[in-house]
Amino acid sequence: MALHAKEVSKLQRIIKLAEKLIAENPKPKRGRPALHNGNSERKKRANGKRVRRTGKDLVKFRKMLKAELKKGIPVAELARQQSVSRTYIYQL
């Protein structure tokens, strides 16, 4: 299958673009991420990643929720502040 000059130049252009895109993107990291300081949980929630609370953290979270609800703060606002769903707050 013979290629014409136009086709060859288009293929070369595509190859150059692909090489440029590959060079711009760093290689993906492998393994577990390094531990961060105490703000890592907040950063993960901001990125949309799920965070599992430990027993002590969950107890503190429940107490804080009860106090906020007694103050009259709406569940929707609490859910938005804490990056959890409204149903999760109702379950607690």
PyMOL Python script that loads the backbone (N, CA, C, O; Angstrom):
from pymol import cmd

cmd.read_pdbstr("""\
ATOM      1  N   MET A   1       0.845  -1.176   0.000  1.00  0.00           N
ATOM      2  CA  MET A   1       0.000   0.000   0.000  1.00  0.00           C
ATOM      3  C   MET A   1       0.889   1.238   0.000  1.00  0.00           C
ATOM      4  O   MET A   1       1.566   1.505   0.993  1.00  0.00           O
ATOM      5  N   ALA A   2       0.902   1.961  -1.041  1.00  0.00           N
ATOM      6  CA  ALA A   2       1.736   3.154  -1.180  1.00  0.00           C
ATOM      7  C   ALA A   2       0.991   4.374  -0.652  1.00  0.00           C
ATOM      8  O   ALA A   2      -0.214   4.525  -0.857  1.00  0.00           O
ATOM      9  N   LEU A   3       1.735   5.239   0.030  1.00  0.00           N
ATOM     10  CA  LEU A   3       1.155   6.462   0.566  1.00  0.00           C
ATOM     11  C   LEU A   3       1.596   7.648  -0.280  1.00  0.00           C
ATOM     12  O   LEU A   3       2.722   7.700  -0.776  1.00  0.00           O
ATOM     13  N   HIS A   4       0.690   8.587  -0.431  1.00  0.00           N
ATOM     14  CA  HIS A   4       1.007   9.805  -1.160  1.00  0.00           C
ATOM     15  C   HIS A   4       1.720  10.788  -0.234  1.00  0.00           C
ATOM     16  O   HIS A   4       1.727  10.613   0.984  1.00  0.00           O
ATOM     17  N   ALA A   5       2.308  11.804  -0.815  1.00  0.00           N
ATOM     18  CA  ALA A   5       3.081  12.781  -0.050  1.00  0.00           C
ATOM     19  C   ALA A   5       2.226  13.484   1.011  1.00  0.00           C
ATOM     20  O   ALA A   5       2.696  13.723   2.123  1.00  0.00           O
ATOM     21  N   LYS A   6       0.978  13.815   0.677  1.00  0.00           N
ATOM     22  CA  LYS A   6       0.088  14.476   1.633  1.00  0.00           C
ATOM     23  C   LYS A   6      -0.179  13.575   2.831  1.00  0.00           C
ATOM     24  O   LYS A   6      -0.161  14.033   3.973  1.00  0.00           O
ATOM     25  N   GLU A   7      -0.426  12.308   2.575  1.00  0.00           N
ATOM     26  CA  GLU A   7      -0.713  11.362   3.655  1.00  0.00           C
ATOM     27  C   GLU A   7       0.497  11.180   4.564  1.00  0.00           C
ATOM     28  O   GLU A   7       0.363  11.093   5.785  1.00  0.00           O
ATOM     29  N   VAL A   8       1.670  11.124   3.962  1.00  0.00           N
ATOM     30  CA  VAL A   8       2.899  10.975   4.745  1.00  0.00           C
ATOM     31  C   VAL A   8       3.104  12.192   5.629  1.00  0.00           C
ATOM     32  O   VAL A   8       3.473  12.051   6.795  1.00  0.00           O
ATOM     33  N   SER A   9       2.871  13.386   5.096  1.00  0.00           N
ATOM     34  CA  SER A   9       3.067  14.598   5.894  1.00  0.00           C
ATOM     35  C   SER A   9       2.041  14.676   7.030  1.00  0.00           C
ATOM     36  O   SER A   9       2.371  15.132   8.125  1.00  0.00           O
ATOM     37  N   LYS A  10       0.805  14.236   6.782  1.00  0.00           N
ATOM     38  CA  LYS A  10      -0.206  14.215   7.843  1.00  0.00           C
ATOM     39  C   LYS A  10       0.172  13.221   8.942  1.00  0.00           C
ATOM     40  O   LYS A  10       0.008  13.510  10.127  1.00  0.00           O
ATOM     41  N   LEU A  11       0.672  12.064   8.552  1.00  0.00           N
ATOM     42  CA  LEU A  11       1.097  11.076   9.531  1.00  0.00           C
ATOM     43  C   LEU A  11       2.268  11.597  10.369  1.00  0.00           C
ATOM     44  O   LEU A  11       2.318  11.376  11.579  1.00  0.00           O
ATOM     45  N   GLN A  12       3.203  12.286   9.724  1.00  0.00           N
ATOM     46  CA  GLN A  12       4.334  12.850  10.454  1.00  0.00           C
ATOM     47  C   GLN A  12       3.872  13.913  11.442  1.00  0.00           C
ATOM     48  O   GLN A  12       4.398  14.013  12.550  1.00  0.00           O
ATOM     49  N   ARG A  13       2.886  14.705  11.033  1.00  0.00           N
ATOM     50  CA  ARG A  13       2.336  15.736  11.909  1.00  0.00           C
ATOM     51  C   ARG A  13       1.664  15.087  13.127  1.00  0.00           C
ATOM     52  O   ARG A  13       1.809  15.571  14.250  1.00  0.00           O
ATOM     53  N   ILE A  14       0.941  14.006  12.903  1.00  0.00           N
ATOM     54  CA  ILE A  14       0.283  13.289  13.998  1.00  0.00           C
ATOM     55  C   ILE A  14       1.322  12.710  14.949  1.00  0.00           C
ATOM     56  O   ILE A  14       1.151  12.773  16.166  1.00  0.00           O
ATOM     57  N   ILE A  15       2.384  12.156  14.412  1.00  0.00           N
ATOM     58  CA  ILE A  15       3.435  11.577  15.241  1.00  0.00           C
ATOM     59  C   ILE A  15       4.107  12.651  16.094  1.00  0.00           C
ATOM     60  O   ILE A  15       4.382  12.423  17.272  1.00  0.00           O
ATOM     61  N   LYS A  16       4.372  13.820  15.507  1.00  0.00           N
ATOM     62  CA  LYS A  16       4.982  14.916  16.263  1.00  0.00           C
ATOM     63  C   LYS A  16       4.072  15.377  17.390  1.00  0.00           C
ATOM     64  O   LYS A  16       4.540  15.642  18.498  1.00  0.00           O
ATOM     65  N   LEU A  17       2.763  15.476  17.112  1.00  0.00           N
ATOM     66  CA  LEU A  17       1.801  15.872  18.135  1.00  0.00           C
ATOM     67  C   LEU A  17       1.765  14.848  19.275  1.00  0.00           C
ATOM     68  O   LEU A  17       1.748  15.218  20.449  1.00  0.00           O
ATOM     69  N   ALA A  18       1.755  13.573  18.923  1.00  0.00           N
ATOM     70  CA  ALA A  18       1.718  12.519  19.938  1.00  0.00           C
ATOM     71  C   ALA A  18       2.974  12.560  20.796  1.00  0.00           C
ATOM     72  O   ALA A  18       2.891  12.423  22.017  1.00  0.00           O
ATOM     73  N   GLU A  19       4.131  12.745  20.178  1.00  0.00           N
ATOM     74  CA  GLU A  19       5.379  12.817  20.933  1.00  0.00           C
ATOM     75  C   GLU A  19       5.383  14.018  21.874  1.00  0.00           C
ATOM     76  O   GLU A  19       5.887  13.931  22.993  1.00  0.00           O
ATOM     77  N   LYS A  20       4.824  15.134  21.424  1.00  0.00           N
ATOM     78  CA  LYS A  20       4.756  16.335  22.252  1.00  0.00           C
ATOM     79  C   LYS A  20       3.852  16.095  23.455  1.00  0.00           C
ATOM     80  O   LYS A  20       4.186  16.485  24.574  1.00  0.00           O
ATOM     81  N   LEU A  21       2.710  15.457  23.228  1.00  0.00           N
ATOM     82  CA  LEU A  21       1.786  15.177  24.326  1.00  0.00           C
ATOM     83  C   LEU A  21       2.394  14.200  25.333  1.00  0.00           C
ATOM     84  O   LEU A  21       2.219  14.359  26.541  1.00  0.00           O
ATOM     85  N   ILE A  22       3.092  13.213  24.845  1.00  0.00           N
ATOM     86  CA  ILE A  22       3.727  12.239  25.738  1.00  0.00           C
ATOM     87  C   ILE A  22       4.824  12.910  26.556  1.00  0.00           C
ATOM     88  O   ILE A  22       4.985  12.607  27.738  1.00  0.00           O
ATOM     89  N   ALA A  23       5.571  13.805  25.950  1.00  0.00           N
ATOM     90  CA  ALA A  23       6.662  14.487  26.651  1.00  0.00           C
ATOM     91  C   ALA A  23       6.128  15.434  27.725  1.00  0.00           C
ATOM     92  O   ALA A  23       6.789  15.633  28.744  1.00  0.00           O
ATOM     93  N   GLU A  24       4.951  16.019  27.523  1.00  0.00           N
ATOM     94  CA  GLU A  24       4.398  16.970  28.478  1.00  0.00           C
ATOM     95  C   GLU A  24       3.877  16.276  29.732  1.00  0.00           C
ATOM     96  O   GLU A  24       3.999  16.822  30.829  1.00  0.00           O
ATOM     97  N   ASN A  25       3.302  15.094  29.593  1.00  0.00           N
ATOM     98  CA  ASN A  25       2.721  14.394  30.734  1.00  0.00           C
ATOM     99  C   ASN A  25       3.784  13.607  31.485  1.00  0.00           C
ATOM    100  O   ASN A  25       4.507  12.806  30.893  1.00  0.00           O
ATOM    101  N   PRO A  26       3.877  13.842  32.820  1.00  0.00           N
ATOM    102  CA  PRO A  26       4.856  13.073  33.592  1.00  0.00           C
ATOM    103  C   PRO A  26       4.403  11.621  33.731  1.00  0.00           C
ATOM    104  O   PRO A  26       3.227  11.302  33.552  1.00  0.00           O
ATOM    105  N   LYS A  27       5.341  10.766  34.046  1.00  0.00           N
ATOM    106  CA  LYS A  27       5.015   9.350  34.221  1.00  0.00           C
ATOM    107  C   LYS A  27       4.150   9.188  35.462  1.00  0.00           C
ATOM    108  O   LYS A  27       4.344   9.911  36.439  1.00  0.00           O
ATOM    109  N   PRO A  28       3.208   8.264  35.449  1.00  0.00           N
ATOM    110  CA  PRO A  28       2.366   8.062  36.635  1.00  0.00           C
ATOM    111  C   PRO A  28       3.188   7.463  37.771  1.00  0.00           C
ATOM    112  O   PRO A  28       4.096   6.661  37.553  1.00  0.00           O
ATOM    113  N   LYS A  29       2.843   7.879  38.994  1.00  0.00           N
ATOM    114  CA  LYS A  29       3.538   7.369  40.168  1.00  0.00           C
ATOM    115  C   LYS A  29       2.954   6.017  40.537  1.00  0.00           C
ATOM    116  O   LYS A  29       1.761   5.773  40.359  1.00  0.00           O
ATOM    117  N   ARG A  30       3.793   5.156  41.046  1.00  0.00           N
ATOM    118  CA  ARG A  30       3.337   3.841  41.476  1.00  0.00           C
ATOM    119  C   ARG A  30       3.531   3.710  42.980  1.00  0.00           C
ATOM    120  O   ARG A  30       4.376   4.385  43.568  1.00  0.00           O
ATOM    121  N   GLY A  31       2.763   2.860  43.578  1.00  0.00           N
ATOM    122  CA  GLY A  31       2.891   2.615  45.006  1.00  0.00           C
ATOM    123  C   GLY A  31       1.976   3.514  45.811  1.00  0.00           C
ATOM    124  O   GLY A  31       1.182   4.274  45.256  1.00  0.00           O
ATOM    125  N   ARG A  32       2.093   3.422  47.098  1.00  0.00           N
ATOM    126  CA  ARG A  32       1.247   4.201  47.987  1.00  0.00           C
ATOM    127  C   ARG A  32       1.775   5.626  48.099  1.00  0.00           C
ATOM    128  O   ARG A  32       2.988   5.836  48.080  1.00  0.00           O
ATOM    129  N   PRO A  33       0.895   6.596  48.215  1.00  0.00           N
ATOM    130  CA  PRO A  33       1.353   7.975  48.378  1.00  0.00           C
ATOM    131  C   PRO A  33       1.963   8.178  49.761  1.00  0.00           C
ATOM    132  O   PRO A  33       1.637   7.469  50.713  1.00  0.00           O
ATOM    133  N   ALA A  34       2.836   9.143  49.850  1.00  0.00           N
ATOM    134  CA  ALA A  34       3.484   9.449  51.122  1.00  0.00           C
ATOM    135  C   ALA A  34       2.472  10.053  52.075  1.00  0.00           C
ATOM    136  O   ALA A  34       1.517  10.695  51.639  1.00  0.00           O
ATOM    137  N   LEU A  35       2.671   9.856  53.376  1.00  0.00           N
ATOM    138  CA  LEU A  35       1.771  10.421  54.367  1.00  0.00           C
ATOM    139  C   LEU A  35       1.969  11.928  54.427  1.00  0.00           C
ATOM    140  O   LEU A  35       3.087  12.435  54.348  1.00  0.00           O
ATOM    141  N   HIS A  36       0.857  12.620  54.567  1.00  0.00           N
ATOM    142  CA  HIS A  36       0.893  14.083  54.637  1.00  0.00           C
ATOM    143  C   HIS A  36       0.622  14.518  56.066  1.00  0.00           C
ATOM    144  O   HIS A  36       0.411  13.698  56.960  1.00  0.00           O
ATOM    145  N   ASN A  37       0.634  15.819  56.256  1.00  0.00           N
ATOM    146  CA  ASN A  37       0.341  16.347  57.587  1.00  0.00           C
ATOM    147  C   ASN A  37      -1.157  16.209  57.881  1.00  0.00           C
ATOM    148  O   ASN A  37      -1.874  15.581  57.102  1.00  0.00           O
ATOM    149  N   GLY A  38      -1.635  16.769  58.963  1.00  0.00           N
ATOM    150  CA  GLY A  38      -3.021  16.608  59.401  1.00  0.00           C
ATOM    151  C   GLY A  38      -4.062  17.142  58.439  1.00  0.00           C
ATOM    152  O   GLY A  38      -5.230  16.771  58.543  1.00  0.00           O
ATOM    153  N   ASN A  39      -3.684  17.993  57.515  1.00  0.00           N
ATOM    154  CA  ASN A  39      -4.645  18.561  56.577  1.00  0.00           C
ATOM    155  C   ASN A  39      -4.958  17.632  55.420  1.00  0.00           C
ATOM    156  O   ASN A  39      -5.765  17.981  54.557  1.00  0.00           O
ATOM    157  N   SER A  40      -4.345  16.464  55.377  1.00  0.00           N
ATOM    158  CA  SER A  40      -4.528  15.574  54.229  1.00  0.00           C
ATOM    159  C   SER A  40      -5.976  15.141  54.085  1.00  0.00           C
ATOM    160  O   SER A  40      -6.473  15.007  52.966  1.00  0.00           O
ATOM    161  N   GLU A  41      -6.667  14.919  55.209  1.00  0.00           N
ATOM    162  CA  GLU A  41      -8.069  14.497  55.132  1.00  0.00           C
ATOM    163  C   GLU A  41      -8.912  15.585  54.475  1.00  0.00           C
ATOM    164  O   GLU A  41      -9.767  15.298  53.638  1.00  0.00           O
ATOM    165  N   ARG A  42      -8.667  16.820  54.855  1.00  0.00           N
ATOM    166  CA  ARG A  42      -9.419  17.933  54.280  1.00  0.00           C
ATOM    167  C   ARG A  42      -9.110  18.072  52.794  1.00  0.00           C
ATOM    168  O   ARG A  42     -10.006  18.351  51.997  1.00  0.00           O
ATOM    169  N   LYS A  43      -7.843  17.879  52.415  1.00  0.00           N
ATOM    170  CA  LYS A  43      -7.455  17.982  51.013  1.00  0.00           C
ATOM    171  C   LYS A  43      -8.106  16.889  50.191  1.00  0.00           C
ATOM    172  O   LYS A  43      -8.544  17.134  49.067  1.00  0.00           O
ATOM    173  N   LYS A  44      -8.175  15.663  50.749  1.00  0.00           N
ATOM    174  CA  LYS A  44      -8.798  14.558  50.029  1.00  0.00           C
ATOM    175  C   LYS A  44     -10.267  14.839  49.787  1.00  0.00           C
ATOM    176  O   LYS A  44     -10.789  14.586  48.702  1.00  0.00           O
ATOM    177  N   ARG A  45     -10.937  15.371  50.818  1.00  0.00           N
ATOM    178  CA  ARG A  45     -12.359  15.677  50.639  1.00  0.00           C
ATOM    179  C   ARG A  45     -12.548  16.774  49.603  1.00  0.00           C
ATOM    180  O   ARG A  45     -13.510  16.744  48.837  1.00  0.00           O
ATOM    181  N   ALA A  46     -11.647  17.733  49.573  1.00  0.00           N
ATOM    182  CA  ALA A  46     -11.748  18.811  48.590  1.00  0.00           C
ATOM    183  C   ALA A  46     -11.550  18.271  47.176  1.00  0.00           C
ATOM    184  O   ALA A  46     -12.131  18.795  46.225  1.00  0.00           O
ATOM    185  N   ASN A  47     -10.734  17.225  47.032  1.00  0.00           N
ATOM    186  CA  ASN A  47     -10.501  16.627  45.724  1.00  0.00           C
ATOM    187  C   ASN A  47     -11.599  15.663  45.322  1.00  0.00           C
ATOM    188  O   ASN A  47     -11.586  15.140  44.208  1.00  0.00           O
ATOM    189  N   GLY A  48     -12.556  15.419  46.219  1.00  0.00           N
ATOM    190  CA  GLY A  48     -13.632  14.504  45.890  1.00  0.00           C
ATOM    191  C   GLY A  48     -13.342  13.066  46.246  1.00  0.00           C
ATOM    192  O   GLY A  48     -14.108  12.178  45.873  1.00  0.00           O
ATOM    193  N   LYS A  49     -12.268  12.809  46.951  1.00  0.00           N
ATOM    194  CA  LYS A  49     -11.944  11.444  47.335  1.00  0.00           C
ATOM    195  C   LYS A  49     -12.619  11.110  48.659  1.00  0.00           C
ATOM    196  O   LYS A  49     -12.791  11.973  49.520  1.00  0.00           O
ATOM    197  N   ARG A  50     -12.993   9.858  48.806  1.00  0.00           N
ATOM    198  CA  ARG A  50     -13.679   9.424  50.005  1.00  0.00           C
ATOM    199  C   ARG A  50     -12.694   9.243  51.150  1.00  0.00           C
ATOM    200  O   ARG A  50     -11.556   8.818  50.951  1.00  0.00           O
ATOM    201  N   VAL A  51     -13.152   9.572  52.350  1.00  0.00           N
ATOM    202  CA  VAL A  51     -12.325   9.441  53.536  1.00  0.00           C
ATOM    203  C   VAL A  51     -13.103   8.627  54.562  1.00  0.00           C
ATOM    204  O   VAL A  51     -14.273   8.907  54.825  1.00  0.00           O
ATOM    205  N   ARG A  52     -12.465   7.636  55.132  1.00  0.00           N
ATOM    206  CA  ARG A  52     -13.105   6.834  56.162  1.00  0.00           C
ATOM    207  C   ARG A  52     -12.669   7.354  57.522  1.00  0.00           C
ATOM    208  O   ARG A  52     -11.476   7.497  57.787  1.00  0.00           O
ATOM    209  N   ARG A  53     -13.639   7.637  58.381  1.00  0.00           N
ATOM    210  CA  ARG A  53     -13.331   8.152  59.712  1.00  0.00           C
ATOM    211  C   ARG A  53     -13.062   6.992  60.666  1.00  0.00           C
ATOM    212  O   ARG A  53     -13.711   5.947  60.604  1.00  0.00           O
ATOM    213  N   THR A  54     -12.094   7.203  61.542  1.00  0.00           N
ATOM    214  CA  THR A  54     -11.817   6.199  62.565  1.00  0.00           C
ATOM    215  C   THR A  54     -12.843   6.340  63.680  1.00  0.00           C
ATOM    216  O   THR A  54     -13.660   7.260  63.649  1.00  0.00           O
ATOM    217  N   GLY A  55     -12.817   5.464  64.644  1.00  0.00           N
ATOM    218  CA  GLY A  55     -13.793   5.485  65.733  1.00  0.00           C
ATOM    219  C   GLY A  55     -13.813   6.792  66.496  1.00  0.00           C
ATOM    220  O   GLY A  55     -14.878   7.365  66.726  1.00  0.00           O
ATOM    221  N   LYS A  56     -12.633   7.273  66.894  1.00  0.00           N
ATOM    222  CA  LYS A  56     -12.558   8.518  67.661  1.00  0.00           C
ATOM    223  C   LYS A  56     -13.017   9.706  66.829  1.00  0.00           C
ATOM    224  O   LYS A  56     -13.730  10.580  67.323  1.00  0.00           O
ATOM    225  N   ASP A  57     -12.609   9.737  65.569  1.00  0.00           N
ATOM    226  CA  ASP A  57     -13.018  10.837  64.690  1.00  0.00           C
ATOM    227  C   ASP A  57     -14.526  10.827  64.476  1.00  0.00           C
ATOM    228  O   ASP A  57     -15.157  11.882  64.411  1.00  0.00           O
ATOM    229  N   LEU A  58     -15.097   9.637  64.367  1.00  0.00           N
ATOM    230  CA  LEU A  58     -16.531   9.525  64.144  1.00  0.00           C
ATOM    231  C   LEU A  58     -17.311  10.022  65.352  1.00  0.00           C
ATOM    232  O   LEU A  58     -18.339  10.682  65.198  1.00  0.00           O
ATOM    233  N   VAL A  59     -16.832   9.713  66.551  1.00  0.00           N
ATOM    234  CA  VAL A  59     -17.492  10.180  67.763  1.00  0.00           C
ATOM    235  C   VAL A  59     -17.468  11.703  67.817  1.00  0.00           C
ATOM    236  O   VAL A  59     -18.482  12.334  68.115  1.00  0.00           O
ATOM    237  N   LYS A  60     -16.299  12.299  67.525  1.00  0.00           N
ATOM    238  CA  LYS A  60     -16.195  13.760  67.508  1.00  0.00           C
ATOM    239  C   LYS A  60     -17.099  14.364  66.442  1.00  0.00           C
ATOM    240  O   LYS A  60     -17.732  15.395  66.666  1.00  0.00           O
ATOM    241  N   PHE A  61     -17.155  13.713  65.277  1.00  0.00           N
ATOM    242  CA  PHE A  61     -17.981  14.208  64.181  1.00  0.00           C
ATOM    243  C   PHE A  61     -19.459  14.183  64.571  1.00  0.00           C
ATOM    244  O   PHE A  61     -20.192  15.133  64.294  1.00  0.00           O
ATOM    245  N   ARG A  62     -19.895  13.101  65.213  1.00  0.00           N
ATOM    246  CA  ARG A  62     -21.296  13.000  65.646  1.00  0.00           C
ATOM    247  C   ARG A  62     -21.633  14.080  66.667  1.00  0.00           C
ATOM    248  O   ARG A  62     -22.686  14.710  66.576  1.00  0.00           O
ATOM    249  N   LYS A  63     -20.749  14.300  67.640  1.00  0.00           N
ATOM    250  CA  LYS A  63     -20.987  15.331  68.650  1.00  0.00           C
ATOM    251  C   LYS A  63     -21.084  16.705  68.009  1.00  0.00           C
ATOM    252  O   LYS A  63     -21.945  17.509  68.365  1.00  0.00           O
ATOM    253  N   MET A  64     -20.188  16.967  67.057  1.00  0.00           N
ATOM    254  CA  MET A  64     -20.204  18.253  66.374  1.00  0.00           C
ATOM    255  C   MET A  64     -21.506  18.420  65.592  1.00  0.00           C
ATOM    256  O   MET A  64     -22.102  19.497  65.588  1.00  0.00           O
ATOM    257  N   LEU A  65     -21.943  17.342  64.928  1.00  0.00           N
ATOM    258  CA  LEU A  65     -23.185  17.420  64.163  1.00  0.00           C
ATOM    259  C   LEU A  65     -24.376  17.703  65.069  1.00  0.00           C
ATOM    260  O   LEU A  65     -25.211  18.550  64.753  1.00  0.00           O
ATOM    261  N   LYS A  66     -24.457  16.999  66.192  1.00  0.00           N
ATOM    262  CA  LYS A  66     -25.568  17.218  67.123  1.00  0.00           C
ATOM    263  C   LYS A  66     -25.590  18.655  67.627  1.00  0.00           C
ATOM    264  O   LYS A  66     -26.652  19.273  67.710  1.00  0.00           O
ATOM    265  N   ALA A  67     -24.413  19.186  67.964  1.00  0.00           N
ATOM    266  CA  ALA A  67     -24.330  20.566  68.449  1.00  0.00           C
ATOM    267  C   ALA A  67     -24.771  21.551  67.371  1.00  0.00           C
ATOM    268  O   ALA A  67     -25.506  22.498  67.650  1.00  0.00           O
ATOM    269  N   GLU A  68     -24.322  21.324  66.143  1.00  0.00           N
ATOM    270  CA  GLU A  68     -24.684  22.229  65.045  1.00  0.00           C
ATOM    271  C   GLU A  68     -26.187  22.157  64.750  1.00  0.00           C
ATOM    272  O   GLU A  68     -26.820  23.176  64.477  1.00  0.00           O
ATOM    273  N   LEU A  69     -26.746  20.954  64.808  1.00  0.00           N
ATOM    274  CA  LEU A  69     -28.181  20.795  64.544  1.00  0.00           C
ATOM    275  C   LEU A  69     -29.006  21.464  65.637  1.00  0.00           C
ATOM    276  O   LEU A  69     -30.060  22.031  65.348  1.00  0.00           O
ATOM    277  N   LYS A  70     -28.546  21.408  66.889  1.00  0.00           N
ATOM    278  CA  LYS A  70     -29.255  22.073  67.982  1.00  0.00           C
ATOM    279  C   LYS A  70     -29.233  23.583  67.811  1.00  0.00           C
ATOM    280  O   LYS A  70     -30.159  24.277  68.232  1.00  0.00           O
ATOM    281  N   LYS A  71     -28.161  24.094  67.185  1.00  0.00           N
ATOM    282  CA  LYS A  71     -28.071  25.533  66.924  1.00  0.00           C
ATOM    283  C   LYS A  71     -29.043  25.967  65.835  1.00  0.00           C
ATOM    284  O   LYS A  71     -29.337  27.153  65.693  1.00  0.00           O
ATOM    285  N   GLY A  72     -29.544  24.992  65.059  1.00  0.00           N
ATOM    286  CA  GLY A  72     -30.509  25.307  64.015  1.00  0.00           C
ATOM    287  C   GLY A  72     -29.923  25.411  62.623  1.00  0.00           C
ATOM    288  O   GLY A  72     -30.570  25.937  61.718  1.00  0.00           O
ATOM    289  N   ILE A  73     -28.722  24.924  62.437  1.00  0.00           N
ATOM    290  CA  ILE A  73     -28.088  24.965  61.111  1.00  0.00           C
ATOM    291  C   ILE A  73     -28.712  23.871  60.253  1.00  0.00           C
ATOM    292  O   ILE A  73     -28.805  22.727  60.699  1.00  0.00           O
ATOM    293  N   PRO A  74     -29.140  24.189  59.039  1.00  0.00           N
ATOM    294  CA  PRO A  74     -29.778  23.188  58.167  1.00  0.00           C
ATOM    295  C   PRO A  74     -28.830  22.044  57.796  1.00  0.00           C
ATOM    296  O   PRO A  74     -27.619  22.226  57.677  1.00  0.00           O
ATOM    297  N   VAL A  75     -29.420  20.867  57.619  1.00  0.00           N
ATOM    298  CA  VAL A  75     -28.647  19.683  57.281  1.00  0.00           C
ATOM    299  C   VAL A  75     -27.939  19.865  55.942  1.00  0.00           C
ATOM    300  O   VAL A  75     -26.796  19.437  55.781  1.00  0.00           O
ATOM    301  N   ALA A  76     -28.604  20.491  54.991  1.00  0.00           N
ATOM    302  CA  ALA A  76     -27.999  20.697  53.674  1.00  0.00           C
ATOM    303  C   ALA A  76     -26.718  21.519  53.780  1.00  0.00           C
ATOM    304  O   ALA A  76     -25.728  21.227  53.109  1.00  0.00           O
ATOM    305  N   GLU A  77     -26.742  22.537  54.617  1.00  0.00           N
ATOM    306  CA  GLU A  77     -25.550  23.373  54.788  1.00  0.00           C
ATOM    307  C   GLU A  77     -24.422  22.600  55.477  1.00  0.00           C
ATOM    308  O   GLU A  77     -23.258  22.716  55.095  1.00  0.00           O
ATOM    309  N   LEU A  78     -24.778  21.812  56.493  1.00  0.00           N
ATOM    310  CA  LEU A  78     -23.776  20.992  57.175  1.00  0.00           C
ATOM    311  C   LEU A  78     -23.152  19.988  56.212  1.00  0.00           C
ATOM    312  O   LEU A  78     -21.940  19.773  56.226  1.00  0.00           O
ATOM    313  N   ALA A  79     -23.982  19.381  55.383  1.00  0.00           N
ATOM    314  CA  ALA A  79     -23.482  18.402  54.415  1.00  0.00           C
ATOM    315  C   ALA A  79     -22.505  19.062  53.452  1.00  0.00           C
ATOM    316  O   ALA A  79     -21.470  18.485  53.118  1.00  0.00           O
ATOM    317  N   ARG A  80     -22.832  20.264  53.008  1.00  0.00           N
ATOM    318  CA  ARG A  80     -21.950  20.974  52.087  1.00  0.00           C
ATOM    319  C   ARG A  80     -20.633  21.340  52.771  1.00  0.00           C
ATOM    320  O   ARG A  80     -19.568  21.217  52.168  1.00  0.00           O
ATOM    321  N   GLN A  81     -20.700  21.785  54.018  1.00  0.00           N
ATOM    322  CA  GLN A  81     -19.489  22.175  54.747  1.00  0.00           C
ATOM    323  C   GLN A  81     -18.564  20.984  54.989  1.00  0.00           C
ATOM    324  O   GLN A  81     -17.344  21.097  54.867  1.00  0.00           O
ATOM    325  N   GLN A  82     -19.159  19.844  55.332  1.00  0.00           N
ATOM    326  CA  GLN A  82     -18.365  18.669  55.693  1.00  0.00           C
ATOM    327  C   GLN A  82     -18.079  17.749  54.511  1.00  0.00           C
ATOM    328  O   GLN A  82     -17.385  16.744  54.665  1.00  0.00           O
ATOM    329  N   SER A  83     -18.597  18.077  53.349  1.00  0.00           N
ATOM    330  CA  SER A  83     -18.413  17.284  52.123  1.00  0.00           C
ATOM    331  C   SER A  83     -18.934  15.858  52.289  1.00  0.00           C
ATOM    332  O   SER A  83     -18.277  14.889  51.910  1.00  0.00           O
ATOM    333  N   VAL A  84     -20.129  15.758  52.863  1.00  0.00           N
ATOM    334  CA  VAL A  84     -20.803  14.472  52.981  1.00  0.00           C
ATOM    335  C   VAL A  84     -22.222  14.645  52.457  1.00  0.00           C
ATOM    336  O   VAL A  84     -22.672  15.768  52.225  1.00  0.00           O
ATOM    337  N   SER A  85     -22.920  13.540  52.271  1.00  0.00           N
ATOM    338  CA  SER A  85     -24.293  13.638  51.784  1.00  0.00           C
ATOM    339  C   SER A  85     -25.252  13.917  52.951  1.00  0.00           C
ATOM    340  O   SER A  85     -24.928  13.674  54.113  1.00  0.00           O
ATOM    341  N   ARG A  86     -26.421  14.424  52.615  1.00  0.00           N
ATOM    342  CA  ARG A  86     -27.436  14.681  53.641  1.00  0.00           C
ATOM    343  C   ARG A  86     -27.895  13.372  54.267  1.00  0.00           C
ATOM    344  O   ARG A  86     -28.142  13.311  55.471  1.00  0.00           O
ATOM    345  N   THR A  87     -28.012  12.331  53.461  1.00  0.00           N
ATOM    346  CA  THR A  87     -28.463  11.046  53.998  1.00  0.00           C
ATOM    347  C   THR A  87     -27.460  10.491  55.008  1.00  0.00           C
ATOM    348  O   THR A  87     -27.856   9.841  55.976  1.00  0.00           O
ATOM    349  N   TYR A  88     -26.178  10.738  54.796  1.00  0.00           N
ATOM    350  CA  TYR A  88     -25.154  10.283  55.754  1.00  0.00           C
ATOM    351  C   TYR A  88     -25.375  10.975  57.099  1.00  0.00           C
ATOM    352  O   TYR A  88     -25.262  10.338  58.146  1.00  0.00           O
ATOM    353  N   ILE A  89     -25.685  12.252  57.081  1.00  0.00           N
ATOM    354  CA  ILE A  89     -25.918  12.980  58.327  1.00  0.00           C
ATOM    355  C   ILE A  89     -27.166  12.441  59.009  1.00  0.00           C
ATOM    356  O   ILE A  89     -27.175  12.272  60.228  1.00  0.00           O
ATOM    357  N   TYR A  90     -28.213  12.170  58.251  1.00  0.00           N
ATOM    358  CA  TYR A  90     -29.440  11.630  58.838  1.00  0.00           C
ATOM    359  C   TYR A  90     -29.197  10.240  59.428  1.00  0.00           C
ATOM    360  O   TYR A  90     -29.811   9.891  60.436  1.00  0.00           O
ATOM    361  N   GLN A  91     -28.324   9.447  58.830  1.00  0.00           N
ATOM    362  CA  GLN A  91     -28.038   8.104  59.341  1.00  0.00           C
ATOM    363  C   GLN A  91     -27.316   8.173  60.684  1.00  0.00           C
ATOM    364  O   GLN A  91     -27.507   7.312  61.542  1.00  0.00           O
ATOM    365  N   LEU A  92     -26.501   9.183  60.859  1.00  0.00           N
ATOM    366  CA  LEU A  92     -25.764   9.300  62.121  1.00  0.00           C
ATOM    367  C   LEU A  92     -26.682   9.770  63.211  1.00  0.00           C
ATOM    368  O   LEU A  92     -26.253   9.932  64.353  1.00  0.00           O
TER     369      LEU A  92
END
""", "prot")
cmd.dss("prot")
cmd.show_as("cartoon", "prot")
cmd.util.cbc("prot")
cmd.orient("prot")
